[in-house]
Every structure is written in structure tokens, then in C-alpha cells.
Amino acid sequence: MQEHYRMTKLADASINSFGPMPEAGVPPEEETIFVMTAGQLQEIISRSIQPLREEMTALCSRLAELESLQESEISRVCCDIAYDRQRLARLENPIKRPGKTETARAEKIEKYLQSRPDHRATFETLKGHLGIDNVLLNQAIKTLMDGSSGRYGITRTSGDKRKRTLVILPK
């Protein structure tokens, strides 16, 4: 708003430098004639426009600064939102540590595999041995494999590719 006021005052001052405007309804006096060369007129116009050009350059520069600031603020806010979403997700879904039941099942699977001569068992066999369903078996196997990284592997059964087998890997 202040910039607009300053530009208006500057334009008024430039216009008023041409002399007083005749009042409305009053015919101009015939004796008042201005004679000037094209160069003089060019100089008056140039001096009147130069401050406006400078002001416009300053305003364009300020606009570029504000746009840059706005972009950086938008980026910062987006990063804050992403960080807050990650924190919220961690609060909603904390990392679950295996409980006593999963650990006990994992130990039973380990003992069962060690007791077998080929050190392997199908998932179906393990489900029957533990008396649990697929979901609980998968949790127990995950607990077992997380606790002994690289010691166990899962393969497909040779006769039926849809069936999986848990094996103790050779060292």
C-alpha cells in the first residue's frame, strides 16, 4: 500500500512539472503557448519515467525475494508434515517384540528341526506339530529367523512347488 502511495505521488509530481492544468469549463488563454523542441520534450518524459522504472525494478526484485521465501517455506512445511506423519505412524504401529509365546514356539521349531535327520520340515508338518494356524506359524518362524540370522532358510517342496519347507542351512 505504501509503495502504491509513493508511486502515485511520484507520478503526480511528474505531471505537475508540465505546469498548472486549466480548470474545467474555462477555455485556455490563447496567449499561453509552450514551444519546445522534441529533445526538450524527450528529456521531460525521460526524467518523469526514470523514477518509475527504478521503482518498478525494485518491486520486481522484492517480488522475486518473496517468491523464493514462499517456496522455501512451502518446502519446510512439507518436510515437517512428512516427519510428523512418520512419527505418527511409529506411534500407531510400534515395533513389536516377540512375546513369550512366539519365542517358545520358535524354540520348539528349532528343537524339532535339529531332531530330524535331514534338518527340514514342511510348514504343514510344523503346524501340526505346534497345533497352530498359518498366521501363528509365520510369526513363530519369523521370530526364529530374526533371532538366528542366516541359520535357517525356506525352500519349496520338491514334489509340490506350492508347499514350503523350513531348513537348517549348513554352516
N, CA, C and O of each residue as an XYZ file, in Angstrom:
684
protein
N       0.824     -1.179      0.000
C       0.000      0.000      0.000
C       0.866      1.240      0.000
O       0.583      2.200     -0.716
N       1.920      1.226      0.797
C       2.813      2.364      0.883
C       3.530      2.571     -0.446
O       3.767      3.711     -0.845
N       3.878      1.490     -1.137
C       4.533      1.578     -2.431
C       3.606      2.252     -3.448
O       4.045      3.086     -4.240
N       2.342      1.888     -3.419
C       1.372      2.467     -4.346
C       1.244      3.971     -4.109
O       1.202      4.752     -5.060
N       1.184      4.370     -2.853
C       1.057      5.786     -2.496
C       2.273      6.548     -3.003
O       2.139      7.635     -3.565
N       3.472      5.973     -2.804
C       4.696      6.629     -3.247
C       4.732      6.787     -4.759
O       5.141      7.829     -5.269
N       4.303      5.748     -5.479
C       4.303      5.825     -6.939
C       3.293      6.860     -7.428
O       3.566      7.577     -8.390
N       2.136      6.947     -6.782
C       1.124      7.931     -7.163
C       1.656      9.344     -6.969
O       1.491     10.196     -7.842
N       2.293      9.597     -5.829
C       2.873     10.920     -5.566
C       3.937     11.254     -6.601
O       4.008     12.385     -7.083
N       4.757     10.279     -6.941
C       5.813     10.492     -7.928
C       5.234     10.820     -9.296
O       5.730     11.709     -9.989
N       4.187     10.104     -9.685
C       3.537     10.382    -10.969
C       2.888     11.757    -10.962
O       2.973     12.478    -11.955
N       2.233     12.140     -9.849
C       1.615     13.465     -9.751
C       2.659     14.558     -9.884
O       2.440     15.554    -10.573
N       3.801     14.370     -9.221
C       4.853     15.378     -9.291
C       5.376     15.513    -10.709
O       5.678     16.617    -11.161
N       5.485     14.390    -11.415
C       5.972     14.435    -12.794
C       4.980     15.159    -13.697
O       5.368     15.960    -14.547
N       3.726     14.875    -13.509
C       2.697     15.517    -14.328
C       2.633     17.013    -14.028
O       2.499     17.830    -14.940
N       2.730     17.367    -12.746
C       2.652     18.781    -12.358
C       3.849     19.580    -12.842
O       3.790     20.809    -12.875
N       4.916     18.925    -13.214
C       6.079     19.665    -13.701
C       5.810     20.281    -15.073
O       6.577     21.129    -15.528
N       4.731     19.865    -15.734
C       4.378     20.465    -17.017
C       3.699     21.821    -16.844
O       3.557     22.568    -17.813
N       3.293     22.136    -15.667
C       2.606     23.407    -15.417
C       1.203     23.143    -14.938
O       0.730     22.006    -14.969
N       0.526     24.199    -14.491
C      -0.823     24.001    -13.942
C      -1.806     23.598    -15.035
O      -1.716     24.058    -16.173
N      -2.734     22.742    -14.672
C      -3.783     22.315    -15.599
C      -4.882     23.377    -15.593
O      -5.202     23.934    -14.543
N      -5.455     23.656    -16.755
C      -6.548     24.633    -16.786
C      -7.764     24.066    -16.074
O      -7.999     22.857    -16.098
N      -8.521     24.921    -15.455
C      -9.721     24.491    -14.749
C     -10.762     24.034    -15.755
O     -10.780     24.500    -16.894
N     -11.618     23.133    -15.338
C     -12.644     22.604    -16.223
C     -13.639     23.703    -16.577
O     -14.041     24.484    -15.715
N     -14.022     23.759    -17.809
C     -15.006     24.733    -18.257
C     -14.416     26.102    -18.585
O     -15.127     26.957    -19.113
N     -13.168     26.331    -18.295
C     -12.528     27.614    -18.586
C     -11.657     27.423    -19.809
O     -10.750     26.591    -19.789
N     -11.904     28.165    -20.869
C     -11.092     27.992    -22.066
C      -9.670     28.461    -21.827
O      -9.464     29.478    -21.163
N      -8.680     27.746    -22.351
C      -7.301     28.165    -22.145
C      -7.057     29.507    -22.835
O      -7.625     29.814    -23.883
N      -6.209     30.270    -22.215
C      -5.880     31.572    -22.800
C      -5.082     31.326    -24.069
O      -4.234     30.436    -24.138
N      -5.379     32.139    -25.061
C      -4.701     31.949    -26.325
C      -3.260     32.415    -26.258
O      -2.445     32.029    -27.096
N      -2.940     33.228    -25.289
C      -1.596     33.748    -25.193
C      -0.637     32.728    -24.597
O       0.577     32.843    -24.768
N      -1.176     31.720    -23.891
C      -0.320     30.735    -23.253
C       0.013     29.644    -24.255
O      -0.785     28.744    -24.518
N       1.180     29.747    -24.791
C       1.638     28.741    -25.753
C       3.025     28.295    -25.310
O       3.891     29.110    -24.992
N       3.210     26.978    -25.300
C       4.507     26.431    -24.948
C       5.186     25.991    -26.234
O       4.594     25.303    -27.066
N       6.398     26.386    -26.375
C       7.174     25.960    -27.534
C       8.399     25.249    -26.991
O       9.145     25.795    -26.178
N       8.590     24.047    -27.445
C       9.777     23.300    -27.027
C      10.186     22.359    -28.140
O       9.392     21.993    -29.007
N      11.406     21.993    -28.089
C      11.930     21.091    -29.110
C      11.572     19.662    -28.742
O      11.183     19.389    -27.607
N      11.701     18.758    -29.690
C      11.450     17.342    -29.434
C      12.422     16.815    -28.394
O      12.048     15.976    -27.574
N      13.649     17.285    -28.411
C      14.646     16.878    -27.436
C      14.257     17.285    -26.025
O      14.440     16.526    -25.073
N      13.701     18.532    -25.896
C      13.263     19.002    -24.575
C      12.100     18.150    -24.067
O      12.067     17.767    -22.898
N      11.155     17.860    -24.946
C      10.021     17.021    -24.562
C      10.500     15.620    -24.169
O      10.033     15.039    -23.189
N      11.440     15.095    -24.955
C      12.026     13.781    -24.662
C      12.678     13.798    -23.284
O      12.513     12.846    -22.521
N      13.410     14.848    -22.947
C      14.084     14.976    -21.645
C      13.070     15.020    -20.510
O      13.267     14.367    -19.485
N      12.002     15.767    -20.671
C      10.971     15.855    -19.622
C      10.330     14.477    -19.406
O      10.143     14.045    -18.269
N      10.000     13.804    -20.492
C       9.378     12.479    -20.377
C      10.359     11.489    -19.742
O       9.974     10.695    -18.884
N      11.611     11.538    -20.161
C      12.629     10.646    -19.636
C      12.812     10.840    -18.134
O      12.882      9.866    -17.385
N      12.890     12.119    -17.685
C      13.049     12.399    -16.254
C      11.812     11.969    -15.471
O      11.918     11.570    -14.311
N      10.660     12.047    -16.089
C       9.428     11.656    -15.401
C       9.325     10.137    -15.273
O       8.816      9.633    -14.272
N       9.796      9.418    -16.264
C       9.661      7.958    -16.279
C      10.773      7.267    -15.498
O      10.548      6.190    -14.947
N      11.955      7.851    -15.435
C      13.105      7.196    -14.795
C      12.819      6.754    -13.357
O      13.123      5.609    -13.022
N      12.249      7.603    -12.488
C      11.951      7.133    -11.122
C      10.958      5.969    -11.113
O      11.041      5.083    -10.262
N      10.019      5.976    -12.063
C       9.064      4.869    -12.131
C       9.755      3.576    -12.521
O       9.427      2.512    -11.995
N      10.716      3.657    -13.443
C      11.475      2.469    -13.835
C      12.266      1.922    -12.654
O      12.297      0.712    -12.426
N      12.904      2.814    -11.908
C      13.685      2.385    -10.742
C      12.787      1.723     -9.707
O      13.137      0.695     -9.127
N      11.633      2.323     -9.486
C      10.688      1.779     -8.522
C      10.199      0.409     -8.978
O      10.070     -0.508     -8.167
N       9.928      0.269    -10.273
C       9.464     -0.997    -10.814
C      10.546     -2.067    -10.697
O      10.238     -3.216    -10.380
N      11.792     -1.718    -10.944
C      12.895     -2.669    -10.803
C      13.005     -3.137     -9.349
O      13.197     -4.321     -9.075
N      12.879     -2.182     -8.429
C      12.949     -2.533     -7.001
C      11.792     -3.456     -6.625
O      11.984     -4.418     -5.881
N      10.603     -3.174     -7.128
C       9.442     -4.012     -6.813
C       9.587     -5.414     -7.404
O       9.216     -6.397     -6.763
N      10.122     -5.511     -8.615
C      10.349     -6.831     -9.227
C      11.357     -7.633     -8.410
O      11.191     -8.837     -8.217
N      12.386     -6.969     -7.937
C      13.395     -7.633     -7.113
C      12.775     -8.131     -5.811
O      13.034     -9.255     -5.380
N      11.962     -7.293     -5.195
C      11.307     -7.667     -3.931
C      10.343     -8.832     -4.158
O      10.238     -9.727     -3.319
N       9.638     -8.817     -5.295
C       8.719     -9.904     -5.626
C       9.476    -11.221     -5.766
O       9.021    -12.257     -5.283
N      10.628    -11.179     -6.424
C      11.440    -12.393     -6.586
C      11.890    -12.910     -5.221
O      11.883    -14.118     -4.983
N      12.283    -12.001     -4.324
C      12.688    -12.412     -2.969
C      11.528    -13.081     -2.243
O      11.705    -14.123     -1.613
N      10.343    -12.485     -2.331
C       9.177    -13.040     -1.643
C       8.775    -14.398     -2.219
O       8.384    -15.296     -1.473
N       8.870    -14.554     -3.538
C       8.551    -15.844     -4.145
C       9.534    -16.912     -3.685
O       9.138    -18.043     -3.408
N      10.805    -16.563     -3.604
C      11.822    -17.505     -3.138
C      11.567    -17.891     -1.685
O      11.664    -19.062     -1.318
N      11.244    -16.907     -0.869
C      10.939    -17.164      0.538
C       9.716    -18.058      0.663
O       9.690    -18.967      1.493
N       8.703    -17.804     -0.158
C       7.497    -18.618     -0.125
C       7.805    -20.067     -0.496
O       7.298    -20.987      0.146
N       8.625    -20.282     -1.518
C       8.985    -21.641     -1.921
C       9.731    -22.371     -0.813
O       9.474    -23.546     -0.553
N      10.660    -21.665     -0.158
C      11.413    -22.323      0.913
C      10.506    -22.637      2.100
O      10.679    -23.665      2.755
N       9.545    -21.763      2.380
C       8.612    -22.036      3.475
C       7.711    -23.224      3.143
O       7.421    -24.051      4.007
N       7.272    -23.303      1.890
C       6.434    -24.438      1.475
C       7.226    -25.738      1.611
O       6.696    -26.738      2.095
N       8.488    -25.731      1.188
C       9.331    -26.920      1.310
C       9.508    -27.313      2.769
O       9.436    -28.492      3.114
N       9.740    -26.323      3.624
C       9.928    -26.598      5.048
C       8.663    -27.211      5.645
O       8.737    -28.178      6.403
N       7.503    -26.649      5.303
C       6.244    -27.159      5.835
C       5.995    -28.582      5.347
O       5.543    -29.429      6.118
N       6.286    -28.854      4.074
C       6.108    -30.214      3.543
C       7.010    -31.210      4.267
O       6.584    -32.322      4.579
N       8.258    -30.813      4.537
C       9.177    -31.689      5.277
C       8.667    -31.927      6.691
O       8.734    -33.045      7.200
N       8.155    -30.874      7.325
C       7.601    -31.019      8.673
C       6.425    -31.984      8.672
O       6.302    -32.824      9.564
N       5.560    -31.864      7.670
C       4.393    -32.747      7.586
C       4.838    -34.196      7.394
O       4.309    -35.102      8.038
N       5.816    -34.412      6.505
C       6.306    -35.778      6.272
C       6.918    -36.361      7.541
O       6.684    -37.524      7.870
N       7.704    -35.548      8.257
C       8.326    -36.010      9.500
C       7.254    -36.345     10.532
O       7.343    -37.370     11.208
N       6.238    -35.483     10.656
C       5.167    -35.727     11.625
C       4.374    -36.978     11.267
O       3.946    -37.713     12.157
N       4.175    -37.228      9.977
C       3.464    -38.444      9.561
C       4.259    -39.688      9.931
O       3.691    -40.689     10.367
N       5.582    -39.622      9.754
C       6.421    -40.768     10.121
C       6.356    -41.015     11.628
O       6.241    -42.158     12.071
N       6.428    -39.947     12.403
C       6.352    -40.093     13.864
C       5.009    -40.678     14.271
O       4.938    -41.555     15.132
N       3.937    -40.182     13.640
C       2.605    -40.679     13.956
C       2.479    -42.157     13.596
O       1.897    -42.935     14.353
N       3.017    -42.539     12.456
C       2.962    -43.951     12.043
C       3.711    -44.832     13.039
O       3.264    -45.932     13.365
N       4.864    -44.336     13.524
C       5.616    -45.124     14.516
C       4.844    -45.241     15.822
O       4.907    -46.274     16.489
N       4.120    -44.199     16.190
C       3.325    -44.254     17.415
C       2.129    -45.186     17.258
O       1.761    -45.905     18.187
N       1.524    -45.164     16.066
C       0.364    -46.019     15.827
C       0.762    -47.483     15.668
O       0.018    -48.376     16.074
N       1.935    -47.737     15.079
C       2.396    -49.108     14.812
C       3.790    -49.311     15.396
O       4.767    -49.391     14.651
N       3.890    -49.394     16.700
C       5.225    -49.578     17.271
C       5.798    -50.938     16.870
O       5.059    -51.884     16.595
N       7.113    -51.014     16.843
C       7.772    -52.272     16.512
C       7.470    -53.273     17.623
O       7.743    -53.029     18.798
N       6.905    -54.393     17.221
C       6.515    -55.395     18.211
C       7.670    -56.360     18.445
O       8.240    -56.911     17.503
N       7.990    -56.544     19.662
C       8.989    -57.533     20.061
C       8.253    -58.854     20.255
O       7.113    -58.871     20.719
N       8.907    -59.963     19.898
C       8.223    -61.253     20.077
C       7.950    -61.510     21.557
O       8.777    -61.246     22.429
N       6.778    -62.026     21.791
C       6.398    -62.343     23.167
C       6.908    -63.710     23.572
O       7.604    -64.382     22.811
N       6.553    -64.112     24.780
C       6.994    -65.400     25.309
C       6.456    -66.556     24.463
O       7.144    -67.552     24.240
N       5.227    -66.406     24.003
C       4.608    -67.488     23.229
C       5.331    -67.690     21.906
O       5.648    -68.820     21.535
N       5.597    -66.580     21.180
C       6.300    -66.696     19.898
C       7.700    -67.266     20.104
O       8.156    -68.095     19.317
N       8.377    -66.826     21.155
C       9.727    -67.315     21.443
C       9.690    -68.810     21.770
O      10.543    -69.568     21.309
N       8.715    -69.228     22.556
C       8.590    -70.647     22.909
C       8.317    -71.491     21.663
O       8.879    -72.575     21.508
N       7.456    -70.992     20.780
C       7.164    -71.722     19.539
C       8.412    -71.809     18.660
O       8.691    -72.853     18.069
N       9.157    -70.712     18.578
C      10.393    -70.701     17.778
C      11.375    -71.730     18.322
O      12.026    -72.429     17.547
N      11.491    -71.832     19.642
C      12.392    -72.814     20.253
C      11.926    -74.240     19.948
O      12.749    -75.123     19.708
N      10.619    -74.464     19.956
C      10.084    -75.792     19.635
C      10.400    -76.161     18.190
O      10.758    -77.300     17.892
N      10.261    -75.174     17.292
C      10.584    -75.427     15.883
C      12.063    -75.761     15.742
O      12.427    -76.684     15.013
N      12.911    -75.017     16.433
C      14.359    -75.253     16.368
C      14.697    -76.663     16.852
O      15.464    -77.370     16.199
N      14.133    -77.083     17.990
C      14.386    -78.423     18.523
C      13.873    -79.502     17.569
O      14.523    -80.528     17.369
N      12.696    -79.255     16.983
C      12.124    -80.223     16.060
C      13.020    -80.397     14.838
O      13.275    -81.523     14.411
N      13.504    -79.280     14.270
C      14.363    -79.362     13.090
C      15.687    -80.069     13.416
O      16.195    -80.831     12.594
N      16.242    -79.823     14.597
C      17.502    -80.460     14.982
C      17.319    -81.957     15.208
O      18.252    -82.734     15.001
N      16.126    -82.367     15.632
C      15.880    -83.784     15.879
C      15.680    -84.572     14.583
O      15.805    -85.797     14.587
N      15.382    -83.913     13.508
C      15.158    -84.576     12.223
C      16.502    -84.854     11.551
O      17.405    -84.022     11.628
N      16.652    -85.994     10.900
C      17.937    -86.318     10.273
C      18.290    -85.382      9.106
O      19.463    -85.080      8.886
N      17.279    -84.929      8.365
C      17.576    -84.032      7.243
C      17.484    -82.557      7.637
O      17.722    -81.683      6.804
N      17.144    -82.272      8.889
C      17.038    -80.910      9.440
C      16.085    -80.036      8.625
O      16.371    -78.870      8.353
N      14.963    -80.610      8.248
C      13.967    -79.855      7.488
C      12.575    -80.354      7.834
O      12.388    -81.492      8.265
N      11.586    -79.455      7.631
C      10.185    -79.827      7.864
C       9.303    -78.885      7.054
O       9.591    -77.697      6.914
N       8.215    -79.451      6.521
C       7.295    -78.600      5.767
C       6.507    -77.734      6.747
O       6.402    -78.039      7.935
N       5.970    -76.674      6.226
C       5.160    -75.787      7.068
C       3.947    -76.547      7.609
O       3.537    -76.331      8.750
N       3.375    -77.430      6.795
C       2.224    -78.232      7.225
C       2.595    -79.112      8.420
O       1.827    -79.238      9.373
N       3.773    -79.713      8.354
C       4.223    -80.567      9.452
C       4.415    -79.740     10.721
O       4.021    -80.159     11.809
N       5.021    -78.569     10.574
C       5.252    -77.702     11.739
C       3.932    -77.223     12.344
O       3.799    -77.137     13.564
N       2.955    -76.911     11.485
C       1.641    -76.501     12.001
C       1.025    -77.624     12.836
O       0.480    -77.383     13.913
N       1.118    -78.847     12.329
C       0.575    -79.987     13.074
C       1.339    -80.237     14.362
O       0.740    -80.551     15.390
N       2.659    -80.100     14.313
C       3.498    -80.325     15.495
C       3.173    -79.313     16.594
O       3.111    -79.667     17.772
N       2.966    -78.049     16.203
C       2.693    -76.997     17.195
C       1.208    -76.828     17.479
O       0.838    -76.258     18.506
N       0.347    -77.316     16.581
C      -1.101    -77.163     16.759
C      -1.548    -75.718     16.561
O      -2.366    -75.212     17.330
N      -1.018    -75.053     15.538
C      -1.352    -73.638     15.289
C      -1.718    -73.439     13.820
O      -1.535    -74.331     12.992
N      -2.238    -72.250     13.516
C      -2.620    -71.947     12.132
C      -1.468    -71.262     11.384
O      -0.384    -71.072     11.935
N      -1.724    -70.895     10.116
C      -0.687    -70.299      9.260
C      -0.121    -68.992      9.830
O       1.090    -68.769      9.811
N      -1.009    -68.139     10.335
C      -0.563    -66.833     10.839
C       0.385    -67.009     12.018
O       1.454    -66.400     12.055
N      -0.002    -67.836     12.977
C       0.840    -68.044     14.162
C       2.144    -68.750     13.801
O       3.190    -68.467     14.385
N       2.075    -69.683     12.823
C       3.290    -70.356     12.385
C       4.253    -69.355     11.746
O       5.450    -69.372     12.033
N       3.729    -68.480     10.878
C       4.585    -67.479     10.237
C       5.229    -66.547     11.273
O       6.389    -66.164     11.123
N       4.483    -66.186     12.316
C       5.063    -65.352     13.382
C       6.191    -66.094     14.097
O       7.239    -65.514     14.384
N       5.972    -67.369     14.381
C       6.991    -68.159     15.076
C       8.238    -68.320     14.203
O       9.358    -68.208     14.701
N       8.051    -68.581     12.910
C       9.197    -68.739     12.006
C       9.946    -67.423     11.864
O      11.176    -67.407     11.818
N       9.214    -66.328     11.795
C       9.870    -65.015     11.711
C      10.700    -64.764     12.972
O      11.834    -64.293     12.884
N      10.148    -65.071     14.123
C      10.889    -64.916     15.382
C      12.147    -65.777     15.361
O      13.215    -65.323     15.770
N      12.030    -67.003     14.891
C      13.170    -67.915     14.815
C      14.246    -67.361     13.880
O      15.427    -67.337     14.228
N      13.831    -66.918     12.697
C      14.800    -66.443     11.705
C      15.422    -65.105     12.109
O      16.596    -64.866     11.826
N      14.659    -64.232     12.761
C      15.213    -62.953     13.225
C      16.237    -63.167     14.330
O      17.219    -62.431     14.431
N      16.000    -64.183     15.158
C      16.919    -64.463     16.257
C      18.187    -65.168     15.819
O      19.195    -65.111     16.524
N      18.162    -65.829     14.680
C      19.317    -66.584     14.179
C      19.530    -66.250     12.713
O      19.274    -67.075     11.836
N      19.986    -65.072     12.459
C      20.139    -64.588     11.085
C      21.071    -65.488     10.275
O      22.203    -65.755     10.677
N      20.573    -65.951      9.123
C      21.379    -66.752      8.210
C      21.473    -68.222      8.566
O      22.125    -68.974      7.842
N      20.858    -68.659      9.637
C      20.957    -70.057     10.046
C      19.864    -70.913      9.424
O      20.041    -72.119      9.251
N      18.723    -70.289      9.085
C      17.581    -71.026      8.547
C      17.227    -70.491      7.166
O      17.529    -69.347      6.826
N      16.582    -71.343      6.384
C      16.130    -70.939      5.060
C      14.792    -71.565      4.751
O      14.386    -72.545      5.375
N      14.111    -70.988      3.780
C      12.816    -71.509      3.354
C      12.948    -71.896      1.884
O      13.406    -71.110      1.055
N      12.537    -73.120      1.583
C      12.592    -73.607      0.202
C      11.229    -74.144     -0.186
O      10.344    -74.303      0.656
N      11.072    -74.419     -1.468
C       9.838    -75.044     -1.960
C      10.019    -76.561     -1.890
O      11.116    -77.079     -2.098
N       8.962    -77.236     -1.606
C       8.996    -78.696     -1.539
C       9.185    -79.248     -2.950
O       8.570    -78.769     -3.903
N      10.039    -80.256     -3.069
C      10.381    -80.780     -4.399
C       9.176    -81.373     -5.124
O       9.071    -81.208     -6.339
N       8.285    -82.039     -4.449
C       7.134    -82.661     -5.100
C       6.018    -81.672     -5.416
O       5.315    -81.850     -6.411
N       5.834    -80.640     -4.604
C       4.743    -79.672     -4.788
C       5.304    -78.273     -4.557
O       5.607    -77.901     -3.423
N       5.439    -77.513     -5.612
C       6.082    -76.192     -5.540
C       5.272    -75.180     -4.722
O       5.782    -74.117     -4.367
N       4.018    -75.509     -4.424
C       3.201    -74.597     -3.620
C       3.508    -74.723     -2.138
O       3.221    -73.811     -1.363
N       4.087    -75.841     -1.742
C       4.381    -76.077     -0.324
C       5.782    -75.584      0.003
O       6.704    -75.675     -0.807
N       5.911    -75.054      1.233
C       7.220    -74.519      1.659
C       7.786    -75.398      2.770
O       7.066    -76.047      3.529
N       9.133    -75.382      2.821
C       9.857    -76.184      3.799
C      10.856    -75.295      4.512
O      11.534    -74.483      3.883
N      10.947    -75.446      5.827
C      11.931    -74.718      6.629
C      13.118    -75.652      6.842
O      12.946    -76.807      7.230
N      14.317    -75.147      6.589
C      15.525    -75.982      6.722
C      16.578    -75.254      7.550
O      16.622    -74.025      7.597
N      17.428    -76.054      8.203
C      18.621    -75.508      8.853
C      19.703    -75.508      7.782
O      20.020    -76.550      7.208
N      20.261    -74.342      7.521
C      21.278    -74.222      6.485
C      22.630    -74.738      6.989
O      22.974    -74.554      8.157
N      23.387    -75.378      6.109
C      24.728    -75.844      6.530
C      25.624    -74.637      6.791
O      25.485    -73.588      6.162
N      26.532    -74.810      7.719
C      27.431    -73.709      8.087
C      28.526    -73.514      7.110
O      29.360    -72.626      7.286
